[in-house]
Amino acid sequence: MDRNAKKAILKNRVKLLNLDYFDLTAPLLASEIFTSKKHKDIKTSALDSKARVDLLLEWLEESAPKEAFPIFLQGVRNCKELILAKKIKREASGTVLASGSAGTSATSIPLDKLLAEIVPGLPSSIGKPPTDKPKKPKAAKLKLPKIIPPTTTGVPPPPPINGLPSTSLPPPPVPKAKKRK
């Protein structure tokens, strides 16, 4: 596997350990890169999912072929971790700085300087988005009055109907049985 891919996996190892082992390995097993024998070995040697994922990551770092990385990323997507998969892919491709801070490459030029070089005399505010946008007024929310439960002020409750408390409804009528001929 590629050195940058290994670094990206190591950097995000803690998040990867929390993912489900079977969701991670499903695409690898389907593509037959990850053998069923190795899958059974990991499944029997480790009891919980974290330990299984740890063994899977060790296999990826040590002996996985180069084409296993995109398939592994598909397994990360299967775990509903789309952002993590994008982050690992971006780090493996080298578009993110090694320190982890988002930045631009050394050859990129900020947009305002680039526009100033292309069109001399252009104000620098054209390339920037406006900072003061008028905010739309929000519609007032409808406030419902609070319902205060009745307090007992010495007024006796109404008499029960058919032996049932006054707050419950009377039982539904029972249909009459049909006579056989």
Residue pairs with C-beta under 8 A, 6 or more apart in sequence:
1 60
1 61
1 64
1 65
1 66
1 68
1 69
2 66
2 69
2 92
4 91
4 92
4 93
4 94
5 69
5 92
6 60
6 61
7 91
7 92
8 88
8 89
8 91
8 92
9 16
9 57
9 60
9 61
9 88
10 61
11 91
11 100
12 84
12 87
12 88
12 91
13 57
15 81
15 84
16 24
16 53
16 57
16 76
16 84
17 50
17 53
17 54
17 57
18 50
19 49
19 53
19 76
19 79
19 81
20 49
20 79
21 42
21 43
21 49
21 52
21 53
21 56
23 75
23 78
23 79
24 53
24 56
24 72
24 75
24 76
24 78
24 79
25 34
25 39
25 56
25 75
26 75
26 78
27 71
27 72
27 74
27 75
27 78
28 34
28 68
28 71
28 72
28 75
29 36
29 39
31 71
33 64
33 65
33 67
33 68
33 71
34 59
34 68
38 59
42 52
42 55
42 56
42 59
43 52
45 55
46 52
46 54
46 55
60 68
60 69
60 72
64 72
69 92
73 85
73 88
73 89
74 85
76 84
76 85
76 88
77 85
90 96
95 105
96 102
97 103
109 117
111 127
111 128
112 124
112 127
112 128
114 127
115 122
115 124
115 126
115 127
116 122
116 124
157 166
158 166
159 166
160 166
161 170
162 170
162 171
164 170
164 171
